[in-house]
Amino acid sequence: MCLSIPGKVERIEKSGKIIVDYSGEKREAEMAIVEVKEGDYVIVNNKIVIERISKEKAEKFLEVVNN
C-alpha cells in the first residue's frame, strides 16, 4: 500500500513539469492528467499529479499525519 502526502505547487517550469514542495523537500512532477497552478495543493503518484485538493483538506491531512 502507498500513502500519498499532499504537496504545494511551488512553480511551473516552461517544460510543463512542476516543482512540488513537501514541507521543505522539493520534488519534480508532471501535470499530464490534472491542470494546476502555483499555490495549488496536489497528490502525486509516480511523479504524475493525479489530484488537486483544497488547502483546507491538505492542511487537515498533514495535521493528522504529523501528530
Distance bins in CASP14 RR format, pairs under 12 A and 6 or more apart:
PFRMAT RR
TARGET T0000
AUTHOR 0000-0000-0000
RMODE 2
METHOD distances of the structure
MODEL  1
2 43 0 0 0 0 0 1 0 0 0 0 0
2 44 0 0 0 0 0 1 0 0 0 0 0
2 45 1 0 0 1 0 0 0 0 0 0 0
2 46 0 0 0 0 1 0 0 0 0 0 0
2 50 0 0 0 0 0 1 0 0 0 0 0
3 43 0 0 0 0 0 1 0 0 0 0 0
3 44 0 0 0 0 0 1 0 0 0 0 0
3 45 0 0 0 0 0 1 0 0 0 0 0
3 61 0 0 0 0 0 1 0 0 0 0 0
3 64 0 0 0 0 0 1 0 0 0 0 0
3 65 0 0 0 0 1 0 0 0 0 0 0
4 20 0 0 0 0 0 1 0 0 0 0 0
4 22 0 0 0 0 0 1 0 0 0 0 0
4 27 0 0 0 0 0 1 0 0 0 0 0
4 29 0 0 0 0 0 1 0 0 0 0 0
4 41 0 0 0 0 0 1 0 0 0 0 0
4 42 0 0 0 0 1 0 0 0 0 0 0
4 43 1 0 1 0 0 0 0 0 0 0 0
4 44 1 0 0 1 0 0 0 0 0 0 0
4 45 1 0 1 0 0 0 0 0 0 0 0
4 46 0 0 0 0 0 1 0 0 0 0 0
4 47 0 0 0 0 0 1 0 0 0 0 0
4 48 0 0 0 0 0 1 0 0 0 0 0
4 49 0 0 0 0 0 1 0 0 0 0 0
4 50 1 0 0 1 0 0 0 0 0 0 0
4 51 0 0 0 0 1 0 0 0 0 0 0
4 53 0 0 0 0 0 1 0 0 0 0 0
4 58 0 0 0 0 0 1 0 0 0 0 0
4 61 0 0 0 0 1 0 0 0 0 0 0
4 65 0 0 0 0 0 1 0 0 0 0 0
5 20 0 0 0 0 0 1 0 0 0 0 0
5 21 0 0 0 0 0 1 0 0 0 0 0
5 22 1 0 0 1 0 0 0 0 0 0 0
5 23 0 0 0 0 1 0 0 0 0 0 0
5 25 0 0 0 0 1 0 0 0 0 0 0
5 27 0 0 0 0 0 1 0 0 0 0 0
5 41 0 0 0 0 0 1 0 0 0 0 0
5 42 0 0 0 0 0 1 0 0 0 0 0
5 43 0 0 0 0 1 0 0 0 0 0 0
5 44 0 0 0 0 1 0 0 0 0 0 0
5 45 0 0 0 0 0 1 0 0 0 0 0
5 53 0 0 0 0 0 1 0 0 0 0 0
5 58 0 0 0 0 1 0 0 0 0 0 0
5 61 1 0 0 1 0 0 0 0 0 0 0
5 62 1 0 0 1 0 0 0 0 0 0 0
5 64 0 0 0 0 0 1 0 0 0 0 0
5 65 1 0 0 1 0 0 0 0 0 0 0
5 66 0 0 0 0 1 0 0 0 0 0 0
6 20 0 0 0 0 1 0 0 0 0 0 0
6 21 0 0 0 0 0 1 0 0 0 0 0
6 22 0 0 0 0 1 0 0 0 0 0 0
6 23 0 0 0 0 1 0 0 0 0 0 0
6 39 0 0 0 0 0 1 0 0 0 0 0
6 40 0 0 0 0 1 0 0 0 0 0 0
6 41 1 0 1 0 0 0 0 0 0 0 0
6 42 1 0 0 1 0 0 0 0 0 0 0
6 43 1 0 0 1 0 0 0 0 0 0 0
6 44 0 0 0 0 1 0 0 0 0 0 0
6 49 0 0 0 0 0 1 0 0 0 0 0
6 50 0 0 0 0 0 1 0 0 0 0 0
6 51 0 0 0 0 1 0 0 0 0 0 0
6 52 0 0 0 0 1 0 0 0 0 0 0
6 53 1 0 1 0 0 0 0 0 0 0 0
6 54 0 0 0 0 1 0 0 0 0 0 0
6 55 0 0 0 0 1 0 0 0 0 0 0
6 56 0 0 0 0 0 1 0 0 0 0 0
6 57 1 0 0 1 0 0 0 0 0 0 0
6 58 1 1 0 0 0 0 0 0 0 0 0
6 59 0 0 0 0 1 0 0 0 0 0 0
6 60 0 0 0 0 1 0 0 0 0 0 0
6 61 1 0 1 0 0 0 0 0 0 0 0
6 62 1 0 0 1 0 0 0 0 0 0 0
6 63 0 0 0 0 0 1 0 0 0 0 0
6 64 0 0 0 0 0 1 0 0 0 0 0
6 65 0 0 0 0 1 0 0 0 0 0 0
6 66 0 0 0 0 0 1 0 0 0 0 0
7 18 0 0 0 0 0 1 0 0 0 0 0
7 19 0 0 0 0 0 1 0 0 0 0 0
7 20 1 0 1 0 0 0 0 0 0 0 0
7 21 1 0 0 1 0 0 0 0 0 0 0
7 22 1 0 1 0 0 0 0 0 0 0 0
7 23 0 0 0 0 1 0 0 0 0 0 0
7 24 0 0 0 0 1 0 0 0 0 0 0
7 25 0 0 0 0 1 0 0 0 0 0 0
7 26 0 0 0 0 1 0 0 0 0 0 0
7 27 0 0 0 0 1 0 0 0 0 0 0
7 29 0 0 0 0 1 0 0 0 0 0 0
7 36 0 0 0 0 0 1 0 0 0 0 0
7 39 0 0 0 0 1 0 0 0 0 0 0
7 40 0 0 0 0 1 0 0 0 0 0 0
7 41 1 0 1 0 0 0 0 0 0 0 0
7 42 1 0 1 0 0 0 0 0 0 0 0
7 43 1 0 0 1 0 0 0 0 0 0 0
7 44 1 0 0 1 0 0 0 0 0 0 0
7 49 0 0 0 0 1 0 0 0 0 0 0
7 51 0 0 0 0 0 1 0 0 0 0 0
7 52 0 0 0 0 0 1 0 0 0 0 0
7 53 0 0 0 0 1 0 0 0 0 0 0
7 55 0 0 0 0 0 1 0 0 0 0 0
7 57 0 0 0 0 0 1 0 0 0 0 0
7 58 1 0 0 1 0 0 0 0 0 0 0
7 59 0 0 0 0 0 1 0 0 0 0 0
7 61 0 0 0 0 1 0 0 0 0 0 0
7 62 0 0 0 0 1 0 0 0 0 0 0
7 65 0 0 0 0 0 1 0 0 0 0 0
8 18 0 0 0 0 0 1 0 0 0 0 0
8 19 0 0 0 0 1 0 0 0 0 0 0
8 20 1 0 0 1 0 0 0 0 0 0 0
8 21 1 0 1 0 0 0 0 0 0 0 0
8 22 0 0 0 0 1 0 0 0 0 0 0
8 23 0 0 0 0 1 0 0 0 0 0 0
8 24 0 0 0 0 1 0 0 0 0 0 0
8 25 0 0 0 0 0 1 0 0 0 0 0
8 26 0 0 0 0 0 1 0 0 0 0 0
8 27 0 0 0 0 0 1 0 0 0 0 0
8 29 0 0 0 0 0 1 0 0 0 0 0
8 36 0 0 0 0 0 1 0 0 0 0 0
8 37 0 0 0 0 0 1 0 0 0 0 0
8 38 0 0 0 0 1 0 0 0 0 0 0
8 39 1 0 1 0 0 0 0 0 0 0 0
8 40 1 0 0 1 0 0 0 0 0 0 0
8 41 1 0 1 0 0 0 0 0 0 0 0
8 42 1 0 0 1 0 0 0 0 0 0 0
8 43 0 0 0 0 0 1 0 0 0 0 0
8 44 0 0 0 0 0 1 0 0 0 0 0
8 52 0 0 0 0 0 1 0 0 0 0 0
8 53 0 0 0 0 0 1 0 0 0 0 0
8 55 0 0 0 0 1 0 0 0 0 0 0
8 58 1 0 0 1 0 0 0 0 0 0 0
8 59 0 0 0 0 0 1 0 0 0 0 0
8 62 0 0 0 0 0 1 0 0 0 0 0
9 16 0 0 0 0 0 1 0 0 0 0 0
9 17 0 0 0 0 0 1 0 0 0 0 0
9 18 1 0 1 0 0 0 0 0 0 0 0
9 19 1 0 0 1 0 0 0 0 0 0 0
9 20 1 0 1 0 0 0 0 0 0 0 0
9 21 1 0 0 1 0 0 0 0 0 0 0
9 22 0 0 0 0 0 1 0 0 0 0 0
9 26 0 0 0 0 0 1 0 0 0 0 0
9 27 0 0 0 0 0 1 0 0 0 0 0
9 28 0 0 0 0 0 1 0 0 0 0 0
9 29 0 0 0 0 1 0 0 0 0 0 0
9 31 0 0 0 0 1 0 0 0 0 0 0
9 34 0 0 0 0 0 1 0 0 0 0 0
9 35 0 0 0 0 0 1 0 0 0 0 0
9 36 1 0 1 0 0 0 0 0 0 0 0
9 37 1 0 0 1 0 0 0 0 0 0 0
9 38 1 0 1 0 0 0 0 0 0 0 0
9 39 1 0 1 0 0 0 0 0 0 0 0
9 40 1 0 1 0 0 0 0 0 0 0 0
9 41 1 0 0 1 0 0 0 0 0 0 0
9 42 1 0 0 1 0 0 0 0 0 0 0
9 43 0 0 0 0 0 1 0 0 0 0 0
9 44 0 0 0 0 1 0 0 0 0 0 0
9 49 0 0 0 0 1 0 0 0 0 0 0
9 52 0 0 0 0 1 0 0 0 0 0 0
9 53 0 0 0 0 0 1 0 0 0 0 0
9 55 0 0 0 0 0 1 0 0 0 0 0
9 58 0 0 0 0 0 1 0 0 0 0 0
10 17 0 0 0 0 0 1 0 0 0 0 0
10 18 1 0 0 1 0 0 0 0 0 0 0
10 19 1 0 1 0 0 0 0 0 0 0 0
10 20 1 0 0 1 0 0 0 0 0 0 0
10 21 1 0 1 0 0 0 0 0 0 0 0
10 22 0 0 0 0 0 1 0 0 0 0 0
10 23 0 0 0 0 0 1 0 0 0 0 0
10 24 0 0 0 0 1 0 0 0 0 0 0
10 25 0 0 0 0 0 1 0 0 0 0 0
10 26 1 0 0 1 0 0 0 0 0 0 0
10 27 0 0 0 0 1 0 0 0 0 0 0
10 28 0 0 0 0 0 1 0 0 0 0 0
10 29 0 0 0 0 0 1 0 0 0 0 0
10 36 0 0 0 0 0 1 0 0 0 0 0
10 37 0 0 0 0 0 1 0 0 0 0 0
10 38 1 0 0 1 0 0 0 0 0 0 0
10 39 1 0 0 1 0 0 0 0 0 0 0
10 40 0 0 0 0 0 1 0 0 0 0 0
10 41 0 0 0 0 0 1 0 0 0 0 0
10 42 0 0 0 0 0 1 0 0 0 0 0
11 17 0 0 0 0 1 0 0 0 0 0 0
11 18 1 0 0 1 0 0 0 0 0 0 0
11 19 1 0 1 0 0 0 0 0 0 0 0
11 20 0 0 0 0 1 0 0 0 0 0 0
11 21 0 0 0 0 1 0 0 0 0 0 0
11 26 0 0 0 0 1 0 0 0 0 0 0
11 28 0 0 0 0 0 1 0 0 0 0 0
11 29 0 0 0 0 0 1 0 0 0 0 0
11 36 0 0 0 0 0 1 0 0 0 0 0
11 37 0 0 0 0 0 1 0 0 0 0 0
11 38 1 0 1 0 0 0 0 0 0 0 0
11 39 0 0 0 0 1 0 0 0 0 0 0
11 40 0 0 0 0 0 1 0 0 0 0 0
12 18 1 0 1 0 0 0 0 0 0 0 0
12 19 1 0 0 1 0 0 0 0 0 0 0
12 20 0 0 0 0 0 1 0 0 0 0 0
12 28 0 0 0 0 0 1 0 0 0 0 0
12 29 0 0 0 0 0 1 0 0 0 0 0
12 30 0 0 0 0 0 1 0 0 0 0 0
12 31 1 0 0 1 0 0 0 0 0 0 0
12 35 0 0 0 0 0 1 0 0 0 0 0
12 36 1 0 0 1 0 0 0 0 0 0 0
12 37 1 0 0 1 0 0 0 0 0 0 0
12 38 1 0 0 1 0 0 0 0 0 0 0
12 39 0 0 0 0 1 0 0 0 0 0 0
12 40 0 0 0 0 1 0 0 0 0 0 0
12 42 0 0 0 0 0 1 0 0 0 0 0
12 49 0 0 0 0 0 1 0 0 0 0 0
13 19 1 0 0 1 0 0 0 0 0 0 0
13 20 0 0 0 0 0 1 0 0 0 0 0
13 28 0 0 0 0 1 0 0 0 0 0 0
13 29 0 0 0 0 0 1 0 0 0 0 0
13 30 0 0 0 0 0 1 0 0 0 0 0
13 31 0 0 0 0 0 1 0 0 0 0 0
13 38 0 0 0 0 0 1 0 0 0 0 0
15 28 0 0 0 0 1 0 0 0 0 0 0
15 29 0 0 0 0 0 1 0 0 0 0 0
15 30 0 0 0 0 1 0 0 0 0 0 0
15 31 0 0 0 0 0 1 0 0 0 0 0
16 28 0 0 0 0 0 1 0 0 0 0 0
16 29 0 0 0 0 1 0 0 0 0 0 0
16 30 1 0 0 1 0 0 0 0 0 0 0
16 31 1 0 0 1 0 0 0 0 0 0 0
16 32 0 0 0 0 1 0 0 0 0 0 0
16 35 0 0 0 0 0 1 0 0 0 0 0
16 36 0 0 0 0 0 1 0 0 0 0 0
16 49 0 0 0 0 0 1 0 0 0 0 0
17 26 0 0 0 0 0 1 0 0 0 0 0
17 27 0 0 0 0 0 1 0 0 0 0 0
17 28 1 0 1 0 0 0 0 0 0 0 0
17 29 1 0 0 1 0 0 0 0 0 0 0
17 30 1 0 1 0 0 0 0 0 0 0 0
17 31 0 0 0 0 1 0 0 0 0 0 0
17 32 0 0 0 0 1 0 0 0 0 0 0
17 36 0 0 0 0 0 1 0 0 0 0 0
17 44 0 0 0 0 0 1 0 0 0 0 0
17 47 0 0 0 0 1 0 0 0 0 0 0
17 48 0 0 0 0 0 1 0 0 0 0 0
17 49 0 0 0 0 0 1 0 0 0 0 0
18 26 0 0 0 0 0 1 0 0 0 0 0
18 27 0 0 0 0 1 0 0 0 0 0 0
18 28 1 0 0 1 0 0 0 0 0 0 0
18 29 1 0 1 0 0 0 0 0 0 0 0
18 30 1 0 0 1 0 0 0 0 0 0 0
18 31 1 0 1 0 0 0 0 0 0 0 0
18 32 0 0 0 0 0 1 0 0 0 0 0
18 34 0 0 0 0 0 1 0 0 0 0 0
18 35 0 0 0 0 0 1 0 0 0 0 0
18 36 1 0 0 1 0 0 0 0 0 0 0
18 37 0 0 0 0 1 0 0 0 0 0 0
18 38 0 0 0 0 1 0 0 0 0 0 0
18 39 0 0 0 0 0 1 0 0 0 0 0
18 40 0 0 0 0 1 0 0 0 0 0 0
18 42 1 0 0 1 0 0 0 0 0 0 0
18 44 0 0 0 0 1 0 0 0 0 0 0
18 47 0 0 0 0 0 1 0 0 0 0 0
18 48 0 0 0 0 0 1 0 0 0 0 0
18 49 1 0 0 1 0 0 0 0 0 0 0
18 52 0 0 0 0 0 1 0 0 0 0 0
19 25 0 0 0 0 0 1 0 0 0 0 0
19 26 1 0 1 0 0 0 0 0 0 0 0
19 27 1 0 0 1 0 0 0 0 0 0 0
19 28 1 0 0 1 0 0 0 0 0 0 0
19 29 1 0 0 1 0 0 0 0 0 0 0
19 30 0 0 0 0 0 1 0 0 0 0 0
19 31 0 0 0 0 0 1 0 0 0 0 0
19 36 0 0 0 0 0 1 0 0 0 0 0
19 38 0 0 0 0 1 0 0 0 0 0 0
19 39 0 0 0 0 0 1 0 0 0 0 0
19 42 0 0 0 0 0 1 0 0 0 0 0
19 44 0 0 0 0 0 1 0 0 0 0 0
19 47 0 0 0 0 0 1 0 0 0 0 0
19 49 0 0 0 0 0 1 0 0 0 0 0
20 26 1 0 0 1 0 0 0 0 0 0 0
20 27 1 0 1 0 0 0 0 0 0 0 0
20 28 1 0 0 1 0 0 0 0 0 0 0
20 29 1 0 1 0 0 0 0 0 0 0 0
20 30 0 0 0 0 0 1 0 0 0 0 0
20 31 0 0 0 0 0 1 0 0 0 0 0
20 36 0 0 0 0 1 0 0 0 0 0 0
20 38 0 0 0 0 0 1 0 0 0 0 0
20 39 0 0 0 0 0 1 0 0 0 0 0
20 40 0 0 0 0 1 0 0 0 0 0 0
20 41 0 0 0 0 1 0 0 0 0 0 0
20 42 1 0 0 1 0 0 0 0 0 0 0
20 43 0 0 0 0 1 0 0 0 0 0 0
20 44 1 0 0 1 0 0 0 0 0 0 0
20 45 0 0 0 0 0 1 0 0 0 0 0
20 47 0 0 0 0 1 0 0 0 0 0 0
20 48 0 0 0 0 0 1 0 0 0 0 0
20 49 0 0 0 0 1 0 0 0 0 0 0
20 52 0 0 0 0 0 1 0 0 0 0 0
20 58 0 0 0 0 0 1 0 0 0 0 0
21 27 0 0 0 0 1 0 0 0 0 0 0
21 28 0 0 0 0 0 1 0 0 0 0 0
21 29 0 0 0 0 0 1 0 0 0 0 0
21 38 0 0 0 0 0 1 0 0 0 0 0
21 39 0 0 0 0 1 0 0 0 0 0 0
21 40 0 0 0 0 0 1 0 0 0 0 0
21 41 0 0 0 0 0 1 0 0 0 0 0
21 42 0 0 0 0 0 1 0 0 0 0 0
21 44 0 0 0 0 0 1 0 0 0 0 0
21 58 0 0 0 0 0 1 0 0 0 0 0
22 28 0 0 0 0 0 1 0 0 0 0 0
22 29 0 0 0 0 0 1 0 0 0 0 0
22 41 0 0 0 0 0 1 0 0 0 0 0
22 42 0 0 0 0 0 1 0 0 0 0 0
22 43 0 0 0 0 0 1 0 0 0 0 0
22 44 0 0 0 0 1 0 0 0 0 0 0
22 58 0 0 0 0 0 1 0 0 0 0 0
22 62 0 0 0 0 1 0 0 0 0 0 0
22 65 0 0 0 0 0 1 0 0 0 0 0
22 66 0 0 0 0 0 1 0 0 0 0 0
23 58 0 0 0 0 0 1 0 0 0 0 0
23 59 0 0 0 0 0 1 0 0 0 0 0
23 62 1 0 0 1 0 0 0 0 0 0 0
23 65 0 0 0 0 0 1 0 0 0 0 0
23 66 0 0 0 0 1 0 0 0 0 0 0
27 42 0 0 0 0 0 1 0 0 0 0 0
27 44 1 0 0 1 0 0 0 0 0 0 0
27 46 0 0 0 0 0 1 0 0 0 0 0
27 47 1 0 0 1 0 0 0 0 0 0 0
27 48 0 0 0 0 0 1 0 0 0 0 0
27 49 0 0 0 0 0 1 0 0 0 0 0
28 44 0 0 0 0 1 0 0 0 0 0 0
28 47 1 0 0 1 0 0 0 0 0 0 0
28 48 0 0 0 0 0 1 0 0 0 0 0
28 49 0 0 0 0 0 1 0 0 0 0 0
29 36 0 0 0 0 1 0 0 0 0 0 0
29 40 0 0 0 0 0 1 0 0 0 0 0
29 42 1 0 0 1 0 0 0 0 0 0 0
29 43 0 0 0 0 0 1 0 0 0 0 0
29 44 1 0 1 0 0 0 0 0 0 0 0
29 45 0 0 0 0 1 0 0 0 0 0 0
29 46 0 0 0 0 1 0 0 0 0 0 0
29 47 1 0 1 0 0 0 0 0 0 0 0
29 48 1 0 0 1 0 0 0 0 0 0 0
29 49 1 0 1 0 0 0 0 0 0 0 0
29 50 0 0 0 0 1 0 0 0 0 0 0
29 51 0 0 0 0 0 1 0 0 0 0 0
29 52 0 0 0 0 0 1 0 0 0 0 0
30 36 0 0 0 0 0 1 0 0 0 0 0
30 42 0 0 0 0 0 1 0 0 0 0 0
30 44 0 0 0 0 1 0 0 0 0 0 0
30 45 0 0 0 0 0 1 0 0 0 0 0
30 46 0 0 0 0 1 0 0 0 0 0 0
30 47 1 0 0 1 0 0 0 0 0 0 0
30 48 1 0 1 0 0 0 0 0 0 0 0
30 49 1 0 0 1 0 0 0 0 0 0 0
30 50 0 0 0 0 0 1 0 0 0 0 0
31 37 0 0 0 0 1 0 0 0 0 0 0
31 38 0 0 0 0 0 1 0 0 0 0 0
31 40 0 0 0 0 1 0 0 0 0 0 0
31 42 0 0 0 0 1 0 0 0 0 0 0
31 43 0 0 0 0 0 1 0 0 0 0 0
31 44 0 0 0 0 1 0 0 0 0 0 0
31 47 0 0 0 0 0 1 0 0 0 0 0
31 48 1 0 0 1 0 0 0 0 0 0 0
31 49 1 0 1 0 0 0 0 0 0 0 0
31 50 0 0 0 0 1 0 0 0 0 0 0
31 51 0 0 0 0 0 1 0 0 0 0 0
31 52 0 0 0 0 1 0 0 0 0 0 0
32 44 0 0 0 0 0 1 0 0 0 0 0
32 45 0 0 0 0 0 1 0 0 0 0 0
32 46 0 0 0 0 0 1 0 0 0 0 0
32 47 0 0 0 0 1 0 0 0 0 0 0
32 48 1 0 1 0 0 0 0 0 0 0 0
32 49 1 0 0 1 0 0 0 0 0 0 0
32 50 0 0 0 0 1 0 0 0 0 0 0
33 42 0 0 0 0 0 1 0 0 0 0 0
33 43 0 0 0 0 0 1 0 0 0 0 0
33 44 0 0 0 0 0 1 0 0 0 0 0
33 45 0 0 0 0 1 0 0 0 0 0 0
33 46 0 0 0 0 0 1 0 0 0 0 0
33 47 0 0 0 0 0 1 0 0 0 0 0
33 48 1 0 0 1 0 0 0 0 0 0 0
33 49 1 0 0 1 0 0 0 0 0 0 0
33 50 1 0 0 1 0 0 0 0 0 0 0
33 51 0 0 0 0 1 0 0 0 0 0 0
33 52 0 0 0 0 0 1 0 0 0 0 0
34 40 0 0 0 0 1 0 0 0 0 0 0
34 41 0 0 0 0 0 1 0 0 0 0 0
34 42 1 0 0 1 0 0 0 0 0 0 0
34 43 0 0 0 0 1 0 0 0 0 0 0
34 44 0 0 0 0 1 0 0 0 0 0 0
34 45 0 0 0 0 0 1 0 0 0 0 0
34 48 0 0 0 0 1 0 0 0 0 0 0
34 49 1 0 1 0 0 0 0 0 0 0 0
34 50 1 0 0 1 0 0 0 0 0 0 0
34 51 1 0 0 1 0 0 0 0 0 0 0
34 52 1 0 1 0 0 0 0 0 0 0 0
34 53 0 0 0 0 0 1 0 0 0 0 0
35 42 0 0 0 0 0 1 0 0 0 0 0
35 49 0 0 0 0 1 0 0 0 0 0 0
35 51 0 0 0 0 0 1 0 0 0 0 0
35 52 0 0 0 0 1 0 0 0 0 0 0
36 42 1 0 1 0 0 0 0 0 0 0 0
36 43 0 0 0 0 0 1 0 0 0 0 0
36 44 0 0 0 0 0 1 0 0 0 0 0
36 48 0 0 0 0 0 1 0 0 0 0 0
36 49 1 0 0 1 0 0 0 0 0 0 0
36 50 0 0 0 0 0 1 0 0 0 0 0
36 51 0 0 0 0 1 0 0 0 0 0 0
36 52 1 0 1 0 0 0 0 0 0 0 0
36 53 0 0 0 0 0 1 0 0 0 0 0
37 49 0 0 0 0 0 1 0 0 0 0 0
37 52 0 0 0 0 1 0 0 0 0 0 0
39 52 0 0 0 0 0 1 0 0 0 0 0
39 53 0 0 0 0 0 1 0 0 0 0 0
39 54 0 0 0 0 0 1 0 0 0 0 0
39 55 0 0 0 0 1 0 0 0 0 0 0
39 58 0 0 0 0 0 1 0 0 0 0 0
40 49 0 0 0 0 1 0 0 0 0 0 0
40 51 0 0 0 0 0 1 0 0 0 0 0
40 52 1 0 1 0 0 0 0 0 0 0 0
40 53 0 0 0 0 1 0 0 0 0 0 0
40 54 0 0 0 0 1 0 0 0 0 0 0
40 55 0 0 0 0 1 0 0 0 0 0 0
40 57 0 0 0 0 0 1 0 0 0 0 0
40 58 0 0 0 0 1 0 0 0 0 0 0
41 49 0 0 0 0 0 1 0 0 0 0 0
41 51 0 0 0 0 1 0 0 0 0 0 0
41 52 1 0 0 1 0 0 0 0 0 0 0
41 53 1 0 1 0 0 0 0 0 0 0 0
41 54 1 0 0 1 0 0 0 0 0 0 0
41 55 1 0 1 0 0 0 0 0 0 0 0
41 56 0 0 0 0 1 0 0 0 0 0 0
41 57 1 0 0 1 0 0 0 0 0 0 0
41 58 1 1 0 0 0 0 0 0 0 0 0
41 59 0 0 0 0 1 0 0 0 0 0 0
41 60 0 0 0 0 0 1 0 0 0 0 0
41 61 0 0 0 0 1 0 0 0 0 0 0
41 62 0 0 0 0 1 0 0 0 0 0 0
42 48 0 0 0 0 0 1 0 0 0 0 0
42 49 1 0 1 0 0 0 0 0 0 0 0
42 50 0 0 0 0 1 0 0 0 0 0 0
42 51 1 0 0 1 0 0 0 0 0 0 0
42 52 1 0 1 0 0 0 0 0 0 0 0
42 53 1 0 0 1 0 0 0 0 0 0 0
42 54 0 0 0 0 0 1 0 0 0 0 0
42 55 0 0 0 0 0 1 0 0 0 0 0
42 57 0 0 0 0 0 1 0 0 0 0 0
42 58 0 0 0 0 1 0 0 0 0 0 0
43 49 1 0 0 1 0 0 0 0 0 0 0
43 50 1 0 1 0 0 0 0 0 0 0 0
43 51 1 0 1 0 0 0 0 0 0 0 0
43 52 0 0 0 0 1 0 0 0 0 0 0
43 53 1 0 0 1 0 0 0 0 0 0 0
43 54 0 0 0 0 0 1 0 0 0 0 0
43 57 0 0 0 0 1 0 0 0 0 0 0
43 58 0 0 0 0 1 0 0 0 0 0 0
43 61 0 0 0 0 1 0 0 0 0 0 0
44 50 1 0 0 1 0 0 0 0 0 0 0
44 51 0 0 0 0 1 0 0 0 0 0 0
44 52 0 0 0 0 0 1 0 0 0 0 0
44 53 0 0 0 0 0 1 0 0 0 0 0
45 51 0 0 0 0 1 0 0 0 0 0 0
51 57 0 0 0 0 0 1 0 0 0 0 0
51 58 0 0 0 0 0 1 0 0 0 0 0
51 61 0 0 0 0 0 1 0 0 0 0 0
52 58 0 0 0 0 1 0 0 0 0 0 0
53 59 0 0 0 0 0 1 0 0 0 0 0
53 60 0 0 0 0 1 0 0 0 0 0 0
53 61 0 0 0 0 1 0 0 0 0 0 0
53 62 0 0 0 0 0 1 0 0 0 0 0
54 60 0 0 0 0 1 0 0 0 0 0 0
54 61 0 0 0 0 0 1 0 0 0 0 0
55 61 0 0 0 0 0 1 0 0 0 0 0
55 62 0 0 0 0 0 1 0 0 0 0 0
56 62 0 0 0 0 0 1 0 0 0 0 0
56 63 0 0 0 0 0 1 0 0 0 0 0
57 63 0 0 0 0 0 1 0 0 0 0 0
57 64 0 0 0 0 0 1 0 0 0 0 0
58 64 0 0 0 0 0 1 0 0 0 0 0
58 65 0 0 0 0 0 1 0 0 0 0 0
59 65 0 0 0 0 0 1 0 0 0 0 0
59 66 0 0 0 0 0 1 0 0 0 0 0
60 66 0 0 0 0 0 1 0 0 0 0 0
60 67 0 0 0 0 0 1 0 0 0 0 0
61 67 0 0 0 0 0 1 0 0 0 0 0
END
